[in-house]
Amino acid sequence: MAQAEPTSNLFDRRDRYEALMDVMRTRMTNRAFAQHDIPNEHFELILEAARHGPSGANCQPWHYIVVRDPEQKAVIGDLFVEEQQTRAKLKMGFPTPNYTGMRTAPGFIVVAADFRFIRAFPVLSDDSAQAKMYEENAERILLQSVAASTMSAHLAAAALGYAVWWVTAIGQARIQTVVKPMLDVPEALSLVDIMCFGPPRKPSYKRWKKQLHQIMNWDRFHPANFMTDEQVDLWIKEARHKVMYKDESKID
Ligand SMILES: Cc1cc2nc3c(=O)[nH]c(=O)nc-3n(C[C@H](O)[C@H](O)[C@H](O)COP(=O)(O)O)c2cc1C
């Protein structure tokens, strides 16, 4: 009779962990793509990964619309370029990325969320402050669920060798009102982000990531990991643009 594998080995599959980490480490954002025909099978492989995402109450409140028509991509891409210009006029001080590369993305998937499913989470149906608190939490549950599924799709695209781009600047009413009817998305759904992917026009670069000890706390929160309000403001002023647009090896 075959010997059962010792349980300790079952939970120490470093080979699988390393294969996964290779994908995790090499998933990198890129904002301009080379022309390339993405086979339909790749879209299916990527969204098959999204399908397995965890979600609150297992309600799977996500829909993915693969956009293949270059004209539709151009319409959506132009809306983001407009958004870029609006932000410049508003003088937000945010280093908004250049969205002209969106229309070049051979892989283009619009992500929709069904917020009606917040009713599937613990909520109260009255006007009380408590009901509001539960509803806010339910919205967070829903968004985290969609993000968990979307991240799986990004990792699958990275595993296939593509550069990825997660675009969330889609909440604006104008973008919703133009894109929803164009893609026949029912009014009840919300467009939450767009996943672009493809071979990068220029090689991707690895952005700065915090060290493990800066995010990991054993047994209690480590005070050294807490930033004061002033430190957060300083980070936004002096570090944000670098971590967004520079290779991690060039961050001082
Ligand atoms: C929730 C979320 C929202 C993001 N929104 C945008 C966005 O609207 N526009 C954009 O150009 N990049 C966006 N990004 C990409 C980030 O800028 C990028 O992930 C970050 O700079 C780290 O780089 P990396 O993905 O190469 O690790 C977003 C990423 C996440 C996870």
The ligand as an SDF file (V2000), in Angstrom:
LIG
                    3D

 31 33  0  0  0  0  0  0  0  0999 V2000
   -6.2640   49.4070   -6.8120 C   0  0  0  0  0  0  0  0  0  0  0  0
   -5.2830   49.9380   -7.8190 C   0  0  0  0  0  0  0  0  0  0  0  0
   -5.5850   51.0810   -8.4990 C   0  0  0  0  0  0  0  0  0  0  0  0
   -4.7360   51.5770   -9.4960 C   0  0  0  0  0  0  0  0  0  0  0  0
   -5.1520   52.6240  -10.2640 N   0  0  0  0  0  0  0  0  0  0  0  0
   -4.3880   53.0500  -11.2720 C   0  0  0  0  0  0  0  0  0  0  0  0
   -4.8780   54.0550  -12.1600 C   0  0  0  0  0  0  0  0  0  0  0  0
   -6.0150   54.5130  -12.0570 O   0  0  0  0  0  0  0  0  0  0  0  0
   -4.0580   54.4670  -13.1410 N   0  0  0  0  0  0  0  0  0  0  0  0
   -2.7990   53.9500  -13.3220 C   0  0  0  0  0  0  0  0  0  0  0  0
   -2.1080   54.3580  -14.2480 O   0  0  0  0  0  0  0  0  0  0  0  0
   -2.3110   52.9830  -12.5010 N   0  0  0  0  0  0  0  0  0  0  0  0
   -3.0870   52.5170  -11.4890 C   0  0  0  0  0  0  0  0  0  0  0  0
   -2.6440   51.4880  -10.6840 N   0  0  0  0  0  0  0  0  0  0  0  0
   -1.3070   50.9130  -10.8910 C   0  0  0  0  0  0  0  0  0  0  0  0
   -0.3200   51.3820   -9.8140 C   0  0  0  0  0  0  0  0  0  0  0  0
    0.1150   52.6860  -10.0870 O   0  0  0  0  0  0  0  0  0  0  0  0
    0.8600   50.4020   -9.7400 C   0  0  0  0  0  0  0  0  0  0  0  0
    0.3630   49.1340   -9.3810 O   0  0  0  0  0  0  0  0  0  0  0  0
    1.8830   50.8550   -8.7160 C   0  0  0  0  0  0  0  0  0  0  0  0
    2.5450   52.0090   -9.1470 O   0  0  0  0  0  0  0  0  0  0  0  0
    2.9120   49.7710   -8.3820 C   0  0  0  0  0  0  0  0  0  0  0  0
    3.5590   49.3220   -9.5380 O   0  0  0  0  0  0  0  0  0  0  0  0
    3.5840   47.7780   -9.9310 P   0  0  0  0  0  0  0  0  0  0  0  0
    2.1830   47.4090  -10.3480 O   0  0  0  0  0  0  0  0  0  0  0  0
    4.5460   47.6780  -11.0890 O   0  0  0  0  0  0  0  0  0  0  0  0
    4.0180   46.9990   -8.7490 O   0  0  0  0  0  0  0  0  0  0  0  0
   -3.4890   50.9550   -9.7200 C   0  0  0  0  0  0  0  0  0  0  0  0
   -3.1790   49.7960   -8.9950 C   0  0  0  0  0  0  0  0  0  0  0  0
   -4.0700   49.2860   -8.0750 C   0  0  0  0  0  0  0  0  0  0  0  0
   -3.7570   47.9930   -7.3690 C   0  0  0  0  0  0  0  0  0  0  0  0
  1  2  1  0
  2  3  1  0
  2 30  2  0
  3  4  2  0
  4  5  1  0
  4 28  1  0
  5  6  2  0
  6  7  1  0
  6 13  1  0
  7  8  2  0
  7  9  1  0
  9 10  1  0
 10 11  2  0
 10 12  1  0
 12 13  2  0
 13 14  1  0
 14 15  1  0
 14 28  1  0
 15 16  1  0
 16 17  1  0
 16 18  1  0
 18 19  1  0
 18 20  1  0
 20 21  1  0
 20 22  1  0
 22 23  1  0
 23 24  1  0
 24 25  2  0
 24 26  1  0
 24 27  1  0
 28 29  2  0
 29 30  1  0
 30 31  1  0
M  END
$$$$
